[in-house]
Amino acid sequence: MSAGLRKRQGVPLDRRPNRAISHRVSAEMTMTTQSGAPPAGVPPTGDPLANDPPAGSQPEGSTAALVLADGTVFWGHGIGAAGRSVGEVCFNTSMTGYQEILTDPSYAGQIITFTFPHIGNVGANPEDIETVTPAARGLVLRADITQPSSWRATRHFDDWLKAYDLVGISGIDTRRLTRRIRDGGPPSGVVAHAPDGKFDIPALVAEAAAWPGLEGMDLAIEVSTRQTYTWDETLWQIGEGYGKQANPRWHVVAVDYGAKRNILRNLASAGCRVTVVPGTATTEEILRHQPDGVFLSNGPGDPAATGAYAVPAIRGVLEAGVPTFGICLGHQMLALALGARTEKMHRGHRGANHPVKDLTTGKVEIT
C-alpha cells in the first residue's frame, strides 16, 4: 500500500469527498419493533446493512440529503435544482441512457438511484429524451457530475437537471443503498438539496413516512396524452438524426399509458402508421381508427388501479379480434384483461443489464 493511500485512510470519514454517511436521526428511530423483532421489510440483525452507524452530525460541506422513511439519512452534494422531492426510491443498473431513463414516464413517482458510478459525463442533448417533461421525482448518484465529453452534448447535465426542476444528490454510497433496496424493498424517501446546507431532518423523515407509496396509485392517467395524435418519426441514424415514416404498410393504434418515444419510433421504423390515443380511450374510440393491430404501452403506477378503466377497453378490442400486444404496464394490462392478476414484486429490476444463465454450463453473464 502506498503512503498516499495510507494517508487517505487516515482522513476522518466525514471529511472524505464522495463518501456516504448515513445515520439515525433520533434514538426513537430504531430498526426493531417493541417486541424486539425487525419490522416488516427490514433486514435481520445479522445483516450488516441493519447495523447503521449511530446518529451523528451533518458532515461539513454537505448540501443534500436522501432521507428514508425509517429515519436513515445519506448525506452528499446537491445537484440539479434546489428544493426537495418525495417518492419511491428505486435503482437502475444501466450504464448509459440516463437522459432516457429520467424522461421515461414509467418512472413517475420514483427517485432513481443509478448504480453505475459515472452519470452525466456525456452531458445532455435535446434528442435523447422519451417525453417532453421528465417524470422521475429525483436522482441519486455515486460520483459528482463532470464536464461533458461527447460531440453530441449541447449542455452540462447539471444545467439540464436545473432546467427541468429535477432535484438530486451525488457523493453517496450507491452500492450500500442498492443493497438496502434489494434486501428490504424500495422505501419511500425524500431527496433534498439546500445550497446553504440547512435541513429539517425530522420534518423530511415525516414527509417520507407519510408518502402513500405506489400501490393503488394510478399514475398512468397523469402521464398519458390528453388527445389523439399521429406519430411518424423513425429511429435516429448517425449523420441524419431522426427520420420520417413515408410508406407505412400497417396501421397500429398505440394506447398511451406513458409511452416512450423510442417505442413509437420503432413501430414507425417497422413500417407502421401509428395513431396514439389516451390511456382512457374506450373500445369504440380505439376501433374507430380501424387498426391492423393495437399496442398497449409502458407506463407507471399500479396495474390494478389503471386496469379499472383500461381492462374493459382491452377486452372489447380482444373480442373484436384485433391483434393486440403490450410492453411493461401494457403487457400487465393485457394479462389482467385475460383474467390474470398482478402483484407488486419485493423489488423490481430496472435497467438494460440483465443476468442470463447458460443452462449447459451454469455460468451467469450480464448483458
C-alpha positions as CSV (number, residue, x, y, z in Angstrom):
1,M,0.0,0.0,0.0
2,S,1.4,3.4,-1.0
3,A,2.0,6.2,1.5
4,G,-0.7,8.2,-0.3
5,L,-3.3,5.6,0.3
6,R,-2.3,5.2,4.0
7,K,-2.6,9.0,4.4
8,R,-6.1,9.0,2.8
9,Q,-7.3,6.2,5.1
10,G,-6.4,8.4,8.0
11,V,-8.8,11.1,6.9
12,P,-11.9,11.2,9.1
13,L,-14.9,9.6,7.3
14,D,-17.0,12.8,7.4
15,R,-14.3,14.7,5.6
16,R,-13.7,12.3,2.7
17,P,-15.2,13.6,-0.6
18,N,-17.9,11.5,-2.3
19,R,-18.4,9.2,0.7
20,A,-21.8,8.5,2.0
21,I,-22.6,8.9,5.7
22,S,-25.9,7.5,7.0
23,H,-27.3,7.6,10.5
24,R,-30.4,7.5,12.6
25,V,-31.8,10.9,13.4
26,S,-33.1,10.1,16.8
27,A,-32.9,7.4,19.4
28,E,-36.6,6.6,18.8
29,M,-35.9,5.6,15.2
30,T,-34.5,2.1,15.5
31,M,-34.6,-1.0,13.3
32,T,-36.6,-3.0,15.7
33,T,-40.2,-3.1,17.0
34,Q,-41.3,-3.1,20.6
35,S,-41.1,-6.9,20.6
36,G,-37.5,-6.7,19.5
37,A,-38.2,-8.2,16.1
38,P,-37.2,-6.3,12.9
39,P,-40.2,-4.5,11.3
40,A,-41.5,-5.8,8.0
41,G,-39.2,-5.3,5.1
42,V,-36.1,-4.7,7.3
43,P,-33.0,-7.0,7.1
44,P,-32.4,-9.2,10.1
45,T,-29.9,-8.0,12.7
46,G,-27.2,-10.3,11.3
47,D,-27.2,-8.4,8.0
48,P,-24.5,-5.7,8.1
49,L,-27.0,-3.3,6.4
50,A,-29.2,-3.4,9.5
51,N,-26.4,-2.1,11.8
52,D,-26.4,1.5,10.8
53,P,-23.9,3.8,12.4
54,P,-25.2,5.8,15.4
55,A,-26.7,9.2,15.0
56,G,-24.1,11.8,14.2
57,S,-23.7,15.4,13.0
58,Q,-24.2,16.6,9.4
59,P,-20.9,16.3,7.5
60,E,-19.2,19.6,6.8
61,G,-19.9,20.9,3.3
62,S,-22.9,18.6,2.6
63,T,-25.6,20.4,0.6
64,A,-28.0,17.5,0.0
65,A,-29.6,14.6,1.9
66,L,-31.5,11.5,1.0
67,V,-33.9,10.8,3.9
68,L,-35.7,7.5,4.1
69,A,-39.0,6.9,5.8
70,D,-37.3,4.8,8.5
71,G,-35.0,7.7,9.5
72,T,-31.9,6.7,7.6
73,V,-30.1,9.7,6.2
74,F,-27.5,9.7,3.4
75,W,-25.5,13.0,3.1
76,G,-24.0,14.2,-0.1
77,H,-23.7,17.1,-2.6
78,G,-26.7,18.7,-4.2
79,I,-27.1,18.5,-7.9
80,G,-29.8,19.9,-10.2
81,A,-32.5,22.1,-8.8
82,A,-32.6,23.3,-5.2
83,G,-35.6,22.0,-3.2
84,R,-37.0,18.6,-2.2
85,S,-38.9,15.8,-3.8
86,V,-40.6,12.7,-2.3
87,G,-41.2,9.3,-3.9
88,E,-40.3,5.7,-4.0
89,V,-36.5,5.1,-4.0
90,C,-35.5,2.5,-6.7
91,F,-32.3,1.6,-8.5
92,N,-31.4,1.3,-12.2
93,T,-28.4,-0.8,-13.4
94,S,-28.0,0.8,-16.8
95,M,-24.5,2.1,-17.8
96,T,-25.8,4.5,-20.4
97,G,-29.0,6.3,-21.3
98,Y,-29.5,8.4,-18.2
99,Q,-31.5,11.1,-20.1
100,E,-33.8,8.4,-21.5
101,I,-34.3,6.9,-18.0
102,L,-35.1,10.2,-16.3
103,T,-37.6,11.1,-19.1
104,D,-39.2,7.7,-19.2
105,P,-42.8,8.1,-18.0
106,S,-42.6,4.7,-16.3
107,Y,-40.5,6.3,-13.6
108,A,-43.3,8.7,-12.5
109,G,-43.3,8.8,-8.7
110,Q,-39.8,7.4,-8.3
111,I,-36.4,8.7,-7.1
112,I,-33.8,6.8,-9.3
113,T,-30.6,5.5,-7.8
114,F,-28.1,4.9,-10.6
115,T,-25.8,2.0,-9.8
116,F,-23.3,2.9,-12.5
117,P,-20.9,5.5,-10.9
118,H,-20.4,7.8,-13.9
119,I,-23.6,9.6,-14.7
120,G,-23.7,12.9,-16.6
121,N,-20.2,12.5,-18.1
122,V,-21.5,12.8,-21.7
123,G,-23.7,15.8,-21.0
124,A,-27.2,16.3,-22.3
125,N,-28.8,17.0,-25.6
126,P,-32.4,17.6,-26.9
127,E,-32.6,14.4,-28.8
128,D,-32.2,11.7,-26.1
129,I,-35.5,12.1,-24.4
130,E,-38.5,9.9,-24.1
131,T,-41.1,12.5,-23.3
132,V,-41.2,16.3,-23.1
133,T,-41.0,16.6,-19.3
134,P,-39.1,14.2,-17.0
135,A,-41.5,12.0,-15.0
136,A,-39.0,10.9,-12.3
137,R,-39.1,12.6,-8.9
138,G,-35.3,12.9,-8.4
139,L,-32.0,11.1,-8.8
140,V,-29.1,9.7,-6.7
141,L,-25.6,9.4,-7.9
142,R,-22.3,8.0,-6.7
143,A,-19.9,10.5,-8.3
144,D,-20.2,14.2,-8.9
145,I,-21.2,15.3,-12.4
146,T,-18.2,16.1,-14.6
147,Q,-17.8,18.3,-17.6
148,P,-19.5,16.7,-20.7
149,S,-17.3,14.7,-23.0
150,S,-19.4,14.0,-26.1
151,W,-19.7,15.5,-29.6
152,R,-23.5,15.3,-29.2
153,A,-23.6,17.2,-25.9
154,T,-25.3,20.6,-26.1
155,R,-25.3,21.4,-22.3
156,H,-23.9,20.3,-19.0
157,F,-26.0,17.6,-17.3
158,D,-26.4,19.7,-14.2
159,D,-27.8,22.6,-16.2
160,W,-30.3,20.2,-17.8
161,L,-31.4,18.9,-14.4
162,K,-32.0,22.5,-13.3
163,A,-33.9,23.4,-16.4
164,Y,-36.4,20.6,-15.7
165,D,-36.5,21.2,-11.9
166,L,-35.1,17.8,-11.0
167,V,-33.6,17.5,-7.5
168,G,-30.6,15.2,-7.0
169,I,-27.8,14.1,-4.7
170,S,-24.3,12.9,-5.5
171,G,-21.4,11.5,-3.5
172,I,-23.3,8.8,-1.6
173,D,-22.5,5.1,-1.4
174,T,-25.0,3.8,-4.0
175,R,-23.9,0.2,-3.5
176,R,-24.9,0.3,0.1
177,L,-28.2,2.0,-0.8
178,T,-28.9,-0.5,-3.6
179,R,-28.3,-3.5,-1.3
180,R,-30.7,-1.9,1.2
181,I,-33.4,-1.7,-1.5
182,R,-32.6,-5.2,-2.7
183,D,-33.0,-6.7,0.8
184,G,-35.7,-4.5,2.3
185,G,-37.7,-3.4,-0.8
186,P,-37.9,0.1,-2.2
187,P,-38.5,2.6,0.6
188,S,-40.3,5.9,0.5
189,G,-37.8,8.8,0.7
190,V,-37.2,12.5,0.2
191,V,-34.2,13.9,-1.7
192,A,-33.4,17.4,-0.6
193,H,-31.0,19.9,-2.0
194,A,-30.2,23.1,0.0
195,P,-27.2,25.1,-1.1
196,D,-27.0,26.7,2.4
197,G,-26.7,23.2,3.9
198,K,-29.7,23.7,6.2
199,F,-32.1,20.8,6.6
200,D,-35.0,20.0,8.9
201,I,-34.3,16.2,9.1
202,P,-37.3,15.2,11.4
203,A,-39.7,17.0,9.0
204,L,-38.2,15.2,6.0
205,V,-38.5,11.9,7.7
206,A,-42.1,12.6,8.5
207,E,-42.7,13.6,4.8
208,A,-41.2,10.4,3.6
209,A,-43.1,8.3,6.1
210,A,-46.4,10.0,5.1
211,W,-46.0,9.3,1.4
212,P,-48.5,6.6,0.4
213,G,-46.4,4.6,-2.0
214,L,-47.2,3.3,-5.5
215,E,-49.6,0.5,-4.6
216,G,-53.1,1.5,-5.5
217,M,-51.8,4.6,-7.3
218,D,-52.9,5.3,-10.9
219,L,-50.0,7.3,-12.3
220,A,-50.7,6.4,-16.0
221,I,-53.5,8.9,-16.1
222,E,-51.0,11.6,-15.1
223,V,-48.5,10.9,-17.9
224,S,-50.8,9.8,-20.7
225,T,-51.6,12.0,-23.7
226,R,-54.8,14.0,-23.4
227,Q,-55.5,13.9,-27.1
228,T,-55.1,11.6,-30.1
229,Y,-52.2,12.3,-32.5
230,T,-50.3,10.6,-35.3
231,W,-46.6,9.6,-34.8
232,D,-44.4,9.2,-37.9
233,E,-40.8,9.8,-36.5
234,T,-38.4,6.9,-37.1
235,L,-35.2,5.8,-35.3
236,W,-32.1,8.0,-35.1
237,Q,-29.3,7.5,-37.5
238,I,-25.8,8.9,-37.2
239,G,-25.3,11.9,-39.5
240,E,-29.1,12.0,-40.2
241,G,-30.9,12.3,-36.9
242,Y,-34.5,11.1,-36.7
243,G,-36.3,10.2,-39.9
244,K,-39.9,10.2,-41.1
245,Q,-42.2,7.3,-41.9
246,A,-43.1,7.7,-45.6
247,N,-44.7,4.5,-46.8
248,P,-46.4,2.6,-43.9
249,R,-47.7,-0.9,-44.6
250,W,-49.8,-1.3,-41.4
251,H,-51.8,0.9,-39.1
252,V,-51.2,0.5,-35.3
253,V,-53.2,2.2,-32.6
254,A,-50.9,2.8,-29.6
255,V,-52.8,3.2,-26.3
256,D,-50.7,5.6,-24.2
257,Y,-50.3,4.7,-20.6
258,G,-47.0,6.6,-20.5
259,A,-45.4,5.7,-23.9
260,K,-41.7,6.2,-24.5
261,R,-41.0,7.9,-27.8
262,N,-38.4,5.3,-28.9
263,I,-41.1,2.6,-28.8
264,L,-43.2,4.7,-31.2
265,R,-40.1,5.3,-33.3
266,N,-39.5,1.5,-33.5
267,L,-43.1,0.9,-34.7
268,A,-42.7,3.6,-37.3
269,S,-39.4,2.2,-38.5
270,A,-41.0,-1.2,-38.8
271,G,-43.4,0.2,-41.4
272,C,-46.4,1.2,-39.2
273,R,-48.5,4.2,-39.3
274,V,-49.0,5.0,-35.6
275,T,-52.1,6.6,-34.1
276,V,-51.6,7.4,-30.4
277,V,-54.7,7.5,-28.2
278,P,-55.1,8.4,-24.5
279,G,-54.9,5.6,-21.9
280,T,-58.5,6.2,-21.0
281,A,-59.7,5.5,-24.6
282,T,-62.7,3.2,-24.8
283,T,-63.1,0.2,-27.1
284,E,-65.1,2.3,-29.6
285,E,-62.6,5.1,-29.6
286,I,-59.8,2.6,-30.4
287,L,-61.6,0.7,-33.1
288,R,-62.9,3.7,-34.9
289,H,-59.4,4.1,-36.3
290,Q,-59.7,0.7,-38.0
291,P,-56.3,-0.5,-36.8
292,D,-54.4,-3.6,-38.1
293,G,-53.2,-4.0,-34.5
294,V,-53.3,-2.4,-31.1
295,F,-50.3,-1.7,-29.0
296,L,-50.6,-1.2,-25.2
297,S,-47.7,1.0,-24.0
298,N,-45.4,1.0,-21.0
299,G,-46.3,3.2,-18.0
300,P,-46.1,3.8,-14.3
301,G,-48.1,3.0,-11.2
302,D,-50.2,0.1,-10.0
303,P,-51.6,-2.0,-12.9
304,A,-54.8,-2.8,-10.8
305,A,-55.6,0.9,-10.5
306,T,-55.0,1.6,-14.2
307,G,-56.9,-1.5,-15.1
308,A,-60.2,-0.1,-13.6
309,Y,-60.7,1.8,-16.9
310,A,-58.1,0.1,-19.2
311,V,-59.2,-3.6,-18.9
312,P,-62.8,-3.1,-20.2
313,A,-61.5,-1.3,-23.3
314,I,-58.8,-4.0,-23.9
315,R,-61.4,-6.8,-23.5
316,G,-63.5,-5.1,-26.1
317,V,-60.6,-5.0,-28.6
318,L,-59.8,-8.6,-28.0
319,E,-63.4,-9.6,-28.6
320,A,-63.3,-7.7,-31.9
321,G,-60.4,-10.0,-32.9
322,V,-57.8,-7.2,-33.4
323,P,-54.2,-8.4,-32.8
324,T,-53.1,-6.9,-29.5
325,F,-49.7,-6.7,-27.8
326,G,-48.1,-4.8,-25.0
327,I,-44.9,-3.8,-23.2
328,C,-44.3,-3.3,-19.5
329,L,-47.6,-1.9,-18.0
330,G,-49.3,-2.6,-21.3
331,H,-48.4,-6.3,-21.0
332,Q,-49.7,-6.3,-17.5
333,M,-53.0,-4.7,-18.7
334,L,-53.3,-7.4,-21.3
335,A,-52.8,-10.1,-18.6
336,L,-55.5,-8.5,-16.4
337,A,-57.9,-8.4,-19.3
338,L,-57.3,-12.1,-19.9
339,G,-58.1,-13.0,-16.3
340,A,-54.7,-12.9,-14.6
341,R,-53.8,-10.7,-11.5
342,T,-50.7,-8.7,-10.7
343,E,-48.7,-8.4,-7.5
344,K,-46.0,-5.9,-6.7
345,M,-42.6,-7.5,-6.6
346,H,-40.5,-7.2,-3.4
347,R,-38.1,-5.3,-5.7
348,G,-38.0,-4.8,-9.4
349,H,-35.1,-4.9,-11.8
350,R,-34.9,-1.7,-13.7
351,G,-32.1,-1.4,-16.2
352,A,-30.5,-2.5,-19.5
353,N,-28.2,-5.1,-18.0
354,H,-29.8,-8.4,-17.1
355,P,-28.3,-11.7,-15.8
356,V,-28.5,-14.6,-18.3
357,K,-27.8,-18.1,-17.2
358,D,-26.3,-20.6,-19.6
359,L,-28.1,-23.8,-18.6
360,T,-25.5,-26.0,-20.2
361,T,-22.6,-24.7,-18.0
362,G,-24.4,-22.9,-15.1
363,K,-22.4,-19.8,-15.9
364,V,-24.3,-16.4,-15.4
365,E,-23.3,-13.5,-17.6
366,I,-24.6,-9.9,-17.6
367,T,-25.8,-8.4,-20.9
